[in-house]
Amino acid sequence: MAWTRKLASGSYQGLFRDRDGKVRTADGGPWSRKAEAMRRAGEAEAAARALGWRDPAAAGELWGAWRVEWEKSRTVEPSTKRADDGRLTKHVEPRWGRVPLVEITRHDVKAWYAELQRGGLSPATAQRCVHLLSASLNAAVDAGVLSANPAARLRLHVPAPSTERYLSHEEFDAIAAQLDEPWARMARLLVGTGLRWGEAAGLHAHRVTPRWVEVVDVWDQHGRQMRSYPKGKKRRQVPLPAWLVLDTASATCGLRHARGVCRAGLVVTSPGGSVMDAGRFRSKWDAACRAAGVGHVRVHDLRHTYASWLLQAGVSLAEVGRLLGHTSPLTTQRYAHLAETPSAAVLGALGAHGPALVDDGAPRLRVV
């Protein structure tokens, strides 16, 4: 808190402590009135704490120079770092590299987000770029260079993806019928558990029980190793449907693990017995979709299909998010419209037949 000191001349100095605890004298004094000295000291204290309190010039550092310092202390997975480095260099650095940290405003960040999309970037990728900028500014706050992150908690409009596909049970069965083993087994695992690709490819036999699977090990295809935690770094248990029978052979997988010792083999492997390659599975999957005549379906749409089957059966949105391993409820909101589908109880209450219609000879639309 600011305070004053009366001088021998009868005038007053305004004093305050900065964020380092150092006593400073407010500029512009001394003042003849104590109240004026106190007011000026309070204003100086607020200004000292608002920007660059560790070093008044620190907040004027260019973002490009701060990026170098930030990345030294950043710890992420190698695959994540490769993707982020590309976004930082291609999108973040050109816009903010020559901008002082203190001059970055919330309005400018939101305008940049819109510019990225107008330039052809998908909303999800543009949002990731903003999150990277925000992470770097959070680090500046932690380092005492900034007092607040201007990119934190921005409300960014992200349109719902229009490319998602939700398969019916009949459509999936038609596709699976076109797949040989072990490709069909992997497809059933993906749609029956909602696992991400790396989680399914890295599923070990000792993580499987007759009732559920424990999602722990994840295959990192870029790093060519097994990680010991899924996305979000939280283990989770996913129930197994009765129609999904998994092999629980006990041989070790033979792959490098980032930590720990491998205790069992993989549940689903390639025909040669090694970890299944995502690109090869995608080729098999695409061919099966064409043969089944169901149109274009991405492999990741099996995860969306899993969510849609649960929601249409009455499972709550929160429970679906937990089973999918979402760390934020906002991620699961993309499926909220599916939860609004009328339940079997509602349709049953309406009865098997609608009200009788008067036959006036007008054409009717037949619903089949």
VEXMARLO-191030 format. One line per field, with one value per residue (C-alpha): residue number from 1; residue in one letter; x, y, z. Coordinates in steps of 0.25 Angstrom, whole numbers, plus 2048, in hexadecimal, padded with zeros to 3 digits. Layout:
VEXMARLO-191030
pos <- c(NUM, ...)
code <- c(A, ...)
c1 <- c(X, ...)
c2 <- c(Y, ...)
c3 <- c(Z, ...)
END
This chain:
VEXMARLO-191030
pos <- c(1, 2, 3, 4, 5, 6, 7, 8, 9, 10, 11, 12, 13, 14, 15, 16, 17, 18, 19, 20, 21, 22, 23, 24, 25, 26, 27, 28, 29, 30, 31, 32, 33, 34, 35, 36, 37, 38, 39, 40, 41, 42, 43, 44, 45, 46, 47, 48, 49, 50, 51, 52, 53, 54, 55, 56, 57, 58, 59, 60, 61, 62, 63, 64, 65, 66, 67, 68, 69, 70, 71, 72, 73, 74, 75, 76, 77, 78, 79, 80, 81, 82, 83, 84, 85, 86, 87, 88, 89, 90, 91, 92, 93, 94, 95, 96, 97, 98, 99, 100, 101, 102, 103, 104, 105, 106, 107, 108, 109, 110, 111, 112, 113, 114, 115, 116, 117, 118, 119, 120, 121, 122, 123, 124, 125, 126, 127, 128, 129, 130, 131, 132, 133, 134, 135, 136, 137, 138, 139, 140, 141, 142, 143, 144, 145, 146, 147, 148, 149, 150, 151, 152, 153, 154, 155, 156, 157, 158, 159, 160, 161, 162, 163, 164, 165, 166, 167, 168, 169, 170, 171, 172, 173, 174, 175, 176, 177, 178, 179, 180, 181, 182, 183, 184, 185, 186, 187, 188, 189, 190, 191, 192, 193, 194, 195, 196, 197, 198, 199, 200, 201, 202, 203, 204, 205, 206, 207, 208, 209, 210, 211, 212, 213, 214, 215, 216, 217, 218, 219, 220, 221, 222, 223, 224, 225, 226, 227, 228, 229, 230, 231, 232, 233, 234, 235, 236, 237, 238, 239, 240, 241, 242, 243, 244, 245, 246, 247, 248, 249, 250, 251, 252, 253, 254, 255, 256, 257, 258, 259, 260, 261, 262, 263, 264, 265, 266, 267, 268, 269, 270, 271, 272, 273, 274, 275, 276, 277, 278, 279, 280, 281, 282, 283, 284, 285, 286, 287, 288, 289, 290, 291, 292, 293, 294, 295, 296, 297, 298, 299, 300, 301, 302, 303, 304, 305, 306, 307, 308, 309, 310, 311, 312, 313, 314, 315, 316, 317, 318, 319, 320, 321, 322, 323, 324, 325, 326, 327, 328, 329, 330, 331, 332, 333, 334, 335, 336, 337, 338, 339, 340, 341, 342, 343, 344, 345, 346, 347, 348, 349, 350, 351, 352, 353, 354, 355, 356, 357, 358, 359, 360, 361, 362, 363, 364, 365, 366, 367, 368)
code <- c(M, A, W, T, R, K, L, A, S, G, S, Y, Q, G, L, F, R, D, R, D, G, K, V, R, T, A, D, G, G, P, W, S, R, K, A, E, A, M, R, R, A, G, E, A, E, A, A, A, R, A, L, G, W, R, D, P, A, A, A, G, E, L, W, G, A, W, R, V, E, W, E, K, S, R, T, V, E, P, S, T, K, R, A, D, D, G, R, L, T, K, H, V, E, P, R, W, G, R, V, P, L, V, E, I, T, R, H, D, V, K, A, W, Y, A, E, L, Q, R, G, G, L, S, P, A, T, A, Q, R, C, V, H, L, L, S, A, S, L, N, A, A, V, D, A, G, V, L, S, A, N, P, A, A, R, L, R, L, H, V, P, A, P, S, T, E, R, Y, L, S, H, E, E, F, D, A, I, A, A, Q, L, D, E, P, W, A, R, M, A, R, L, L, V, G, T, G, L, R, W, G, E, A, A, G, L, H, A, H, R, V, T, P, R, W, V, E, V, V, D, V, W, D, Q, H, G, R, Q, M, R, S, Y, P, K, G, K, K, R, R, Q, V, P, L, P, A, W, L, V, L, D, T, A, S, A, T, C, G, L, R, H, A, R, G, V, C, R, A, G, L, V, V, T, S, P, G, G, S, V, M, D, A, G, R, F, R, S, K, W, D, A, A, C, R, A, A, G, V, G, H, V, R, V, H, D, L, R, H, T, Y, A, S, W, L, L, Q, A, G, V, S, L, A, E, V, G, R, L, L, G, H, T, S, P, L, T, T, Q, R, Y, A, H, L, A, E, T, P, S, A, A, V, L, G, A, L, G, A, H, G, P, A, L, V, D, D, G, A, P, R, L, R, V, V)
c1 <- c(800, 805, 808, 80E, 81A, 81A, 827, 82D, 828, 81A, 817, 814, 81A, 812, 818, 815, 81A, 81C, 819, 827, 825, 82E, 82A, 828, 825, 81A, 81E, 819, 81B, 81C, 80E, 808, 7FC, 7FD, 7F1, 7F7, 804, 7FC, 7F4, 800, 807, 7FB, 7FB, 80A, 808, 7FD, 805, 812, 80A, 802, 80D, 81B, 81D, 829, 830, 828, 82E, 82B, 81D, 822, 829, 825, 81D, 827, 832, 829, 825, 834, 834, 826, 82A, 836, 82C, 821, 81F, 816, 816, 81F, 814, 80C, 819, 81B, 80C, 80D, 81A, 814, 808, 811, 81B, 810, 805, 809, 817, 813, 808, 80E, 81D, 820, 815, 819, 812, 80B, 805, 7FD, 7EE, 7E2, 7DC, 7E8, 7E9, 7DA, 7DC, 7E8, 7DF, 7D5, 7E1, 7E6, 7D9, 7D7, 7E5, 7E0, 7E3, 7D9, 7D2, 7D9, 7E7, 7E5, 7E0, 7ED, 7F5, 7EE, 7F1, 7FF, 800, 7F9, 802, 80E, 807, 804, 813, 815, 80C, 813, 820, 81B, 81D, 80E, 803, 7F8, 7F6, 7EE, 7EB, 7E6, 7D7, 7D4, 7C6, 7CA, 7BE, 7C1, 7B7, 7B2, 7BA, 7B2, 7BA, 7B6, 7AF, 7A7, 7A5, 798, 79A, 797, 7A1, 7AC, 7A8, 7A9, 7B7, 7BC, 7B7, 7C1, 7CD, 7D6, 7DC, 7E3, 7DE, 7CF, 7D3, 7DA, 7CD, 7C5, 7CE, 7CD, 7BE, 7BB, 7C4, 7C6, 7D5, 7DE, 7E7, 7F3, 7EC, 7E6, 7F3, 7FA, 7F0, 7F8, 7F1, 7F3, 7EB, 7DF, 7D4, 7C7, 7C0, 7C8, 7D6, 7DF, 7E4, 7F3, 7FD, 7FD, 805, 80C, 80E, 816, 820, 81F, 81D, 813, 80F, 809, 7FD, 7F2, 7EF, 7EB, 7F5, 7E9, 7E7, 7D8, 7D0, 7C7, 7BD, 7BD, 7B0, 7AC, 7AF, 7BD, 7C6, 7D5, 7E1, 7EA, 7F6, 802, 80E, 815, 813, 822, 820, 828, 821, 823, 823, 822, 823, 819, 810, 808, 805, 7FC, 7EE, 7ED, 7F9, 7FC, 7FC, 80B, 809, 80E, 807, 7FD, 800, 7F6, 7F8, 7F6, 7EA, 7E4, 7E6, 7DF, 7D4, 7D2, 7D1, 7C7, 7BE, 7BE, 7BB, 7AF, 7AA, 7A9, 7B1, 7BC, 7BF, 7CC, 7D2, 7D0, 7C1, 7C1, 7C3, 7B8, 7AF, 7B2, 7AD, 7A1, 79D, 79E, 797, 78B, 78A, 788, 796, 799, 7A2, 7AB, 7AD, 7B0, 7BB, 7C1, 7C1, 7C7, 7D2, 7CE, 7D5, 7CB, 7BC, 7BD, 7C3, 7B7, 7AD, 7AF, 7A6, 79C, 792, 792, 78E, 781, 77C, 76F, 771, 76A, 762, 75D, 75A, 753, 74A, 745, 740, 742, 738, 735, 727, 71E, 71E, 712, 714, 711, 719, 725, 733, 73A, 748, 74C, 756, 75E)
c2 <- c(800, 80E, 818, 826, 82C, 83B, 842, 84D, 857, 853, 84D, 83E, 833, 827, 819, 80B, 7FD, 7F6, 7E8, 7E5, 7EC, 7F7, 805, 80F, 81E, 823, 82C, 83A, 83E, 843, 848, 852, 84A, 83C, 837, 83B, 833, 827, 827, 828, 81D, 814, 817, 814, 807, 802, 806, 7FF, 7F2, 7F3, 7F1, 7EB, 7EC, 7E4, 7ED, 7F9, 7F6, 7E7, 7E9, 7F0, 7E3, 7DF, 7D2, 7CB, 7CD, 7C8, 7BC, 7B7, 7B8, 7B2, 7A6, 7A3, 7A0, 799, 78A, 783, 776, 775, 773, 77F, 788, 785, 789, 795, 79A, 79A, 7A2, 7AC, 7AE, 7AF, 7B7, 7BC, 7C2, 7CA, 7D1, 7D3, 7D2, 7E1, 7E5, 7E9, 7E0, 7EC, 7F0, 7E3, 7E5, 7DC, 7E4, 7E1, 7D3, 7D1, 7D8, 7CF, 7C3, 7C8, 7CB, 7BD, 7B7, 7C1, 7BC, 7AE, 7A8, 79F, 7A4, 799, 79D, 7AB, 7A9, 7A0, 7AC, 7B5, 7AB, 7AB, 7BA, 7BA, 7AF, 7B8, 7C4, 7BB, 7B8, 7C7, 7C9, 7BE, 7C5, 7D2, 7D9, 7DB, 7DC, 7D6, 7CE, 7D6, 7C9, 7C1, 7BC, 7C2, 7BE, 7B9, 7B5, 7A7, 7A2, 794, 78B, 787, 77B, 772, 765, 75C, 74E, 746, 738, 732, 73B, 737, 728, 72A, 730, 726, 71B, 720, 71F, 713, 711, 717, 724, 720, 71E, 72C, 732, 72B, 730, 73E, 73F, 736, 73F, 74C, 74C, 755, 74E, 74E, 749, 73D, 73A, 73B, 732, 727, 71A, 71C, 729, 720, 719, 712, 71F, 72B, 730, 73A, 744, 747, 744, 74C, 749, 755, 753, 75F, 75C, 74D, 74A, 746, 752, 74E, 758, 75C, 76A, 772, 769, 763, 754, 74F, 743, 740, 735, 72A, 726, 717, 716, 71B, 710, 713, 70A, 70B, 704, 706, 707, 715, 71F, 721, 730, 73B, 740, 74F, 74A, 73D, 72E, 728, 71D, 718, 717, 720, 71D, 720, 71F, 71F, 712, 711, 712, 721, 72D, 731, 73C, 747, 74A, 73C, 73A, 747, 741, 734, 73C, 745, 73A, 733, 73F, 740, 731, 733, 73F, 748, 754, 75B, 757, 75B, 752, 75C, 75C, 74F, 756, 760, 754, 74E, 75B, 75C, 74E, 750, 75E, 758, 74D, 757, 758, 766, 76F, 770, 761, 761, 76B, 763, 756, 75E, 764, 772, 77C, 787, 786, 790, 785, 77C, 787, 784, 778, 780, 77F, 770, 770, 777, 76B, 766, 75A, 74D, 750, 75D, 755, 74A, 753, 758, 74A, 742, 74A, 758, 75F, 75A, 763, 767, 761, 76E, 769, 772, 76C, 768, 767, 759, 758, 74A)
c3 <- c(800, 7FD, 808, 809, 810, 815, 812, 81A, 810, 814, 807, 804, 7FD, 7F7, 7FA, 7F6, 7F4, 7E6, 7E4, 7E8, 7F6, 7F2, 7F8, 7ED, 7ED, 7E4, 7D9, 7D9, 7E7, 7F2, 7F3, 7FD, 800, 807, 800, 7F2, 7F6, 7FA, 7ED, 7E5, 7EC, 7EA, 7DC, 7DA, 7E2, 7D9, 7CD, 7D2, 7D4, 7C7, 7BD, 7BF, 7CE, 7CE, 7C4, 7BF, 7B1, 7B1, 7AC, 79F, 79B, 78D, 78D, 783, 78D, 799, 790, 791, 7A1, 7A2, 799, 7A2, 7AE, 7A6, 7A8, 79E, 796, 78A, 781, 787, 786, 777, 774, 77D, 777, 769, 76E, 776, 76A, 75F, 766, 774, 771, 765, 76C, 77A, 778, 778, 782, 790, 79A, 7A1, 794, 792, 795, 795, 78A, 781, 784, 781, 774, 771, 773, 769, 75F, 760, 75C, 751, 74C, 74B, 758, 75F, 76B, 773, 76E, 770, 77E, 781, 77C, 786, 791, 78E, 78F, 79C, 7A2, 79E, 7A5, 7B1, 7B2, 7B2, 7BD, 7C5, 7C3, 7C8, 7BA, 7B9, 7C4, 7BB, 7AF, 7A4, 79D, 7A9, 7A8, 79B, 796, 788, 77F, 77A, 770, 772, 768, 75C, 758, 764, 760, 769, 764, 767, 76C, 75E, 757, 760, 75F, 750, 750, 75A, 751, 746, 750, 752, 75F, 767, 760, 764, 772, 773, 76D, 778, 783, 77E, 77D, 789, 793, 78D, 78E, 787, 77C, 785, 791, 789, 782, 78F, 797, 79F, 7A3, 7B2, 7B1, 7AD, 7B6, 7B1, 7B5, 7B2, 7AC, 7B3, 7AA, 7AE, 7A4, 797, 78A, 785, 776, 774, 780, 77D, 78C, 796, 79F, 7AD, 7AD, 7A4, 79F, 7AB, 7B3, 7BB, 7BB, 7B9, 7B8, 7AC, 7AD, 7A2, 79B, 79B, 78C, 78D, 790, 791, 791, 79D, 799, 7A3, 79B, 79C, 791, 78E, 78D, 794, 7A0, 7A4, 7B3, 7BA, 7B5, 7AB, 7B2, 7A7, 798, 78F, 78E, 77F, 776, 767, 760, 762, 771, 773, 777, 76D, 764, 763, 754, 750, 758, 752, 744, 748, 74E, 742, 739, 742, 742, 733, 732, 73C, 735, 741, 73C, 742, 751, 758, 762, 76D, 76A, 771, 77E, 77A, 777, 785, 78C, 783, 786, 795, 795, 78D, 797, 7A2, 7A8, 7AE, 7A7, 7B3, 7B3, 7A4, 7A7, 7B2, 7A9, 79E, 7A7, 7A5, 7AF, 7AC, 7AB, 7A0, 797, 799, 795, 787, 789, 791, 785, 785, 793, 78F, 787, 78C, 795, 793, 79F, 799, 78C, 793, 79A, 78D, 789, 77D, 775, 773, 772, 767, 75B, 752, 744, 73C, 72F, 731, 72F, 73C, 73F, 743, 74E, 74E)
END
